[in-house]
């Protein structure tokens, strides 16, 4: 349960960062982020959310 809550929180953080940066977030991006349950993958996406020029690029490997 704890990992699930952490994943949900990270997903919210990713979307918040993308929104605050003024990036367009498609329903596909929003859905993929909110349905992910892998905390490590969400952590990598969170780190990328800070610098990517487009929201879709958060999923690309660095």
C-alpha positions in Angstrom: 0.0 0.0 0.0 2.8 2.4 0.9 4.5 2.0 -2.5 1.1 2.6 -4.2 0.7 5.9 -2.3 4.3 6.9 -3.2 3.7 6.1 -6.9 0.5 8.2 -6.9 2.3 11.1 -5.2 5.2 10.9 -7.7 2.7 10.9 -10.6 1.1 14.0 -9.2 4.5 15.6 -8.9 5.4 14.9 -12.5 2.2 16.4 -13.8 2.6 19.4 -11.5 6.1 20.1 -12.8 5.1 19.8 -16.4 2.1 22.1 -15.8 4.1 24.7 -13.9 6.7 24.7 -16.7 3.8 25.6 -19.1 4.1 22.4 -21.2 1.0 21.0 -22.9 0.0 17.6 -21.3 -1.9 15.4 -23.6 -4.4 12.9 -22.2 -2.1 10.1 -23.3 0.8 11.6 -21.2 -1.5 12.2 -18.3 -2.9 8.7 -18.5 0.5 7.0 -18.8 1.9 8.9 -15.8 -1.2 8.4 -13.5 -1.5 4.6 -14.4 2.2 3.8 -13.8 2.8 1.9 -10.6 6.6 1.5 -10.8 8.2 3.9 -8.3 11.7 3.7 -9.9 10.3 4.5 -13.4 8.3 7.4 -12.0 11.4 8.7 -10.3 13.2 8.7 -13.6 10.3 10.5 -15.3 10.2 13.0 -12.4 13.9 13.9 -13.0 13.3 14.3 -16.7 10.1 16.4 -16.1 12.3 19.3 -14.9 14.2 19.7 -18.2 12.3 18.1 -21.2 11.1 20.6 -23.8 7.9 18.6 -24.5 5.9 16.5 -22.0 6.0 13.5 -24.3 9.8 13.4 -24.0 9.6 12.6 -20.3 9.3 8.9 -21.3 12.4 8.9 -23.5 15.6 7.4 -22.1 18.3 9.9 -21.4 
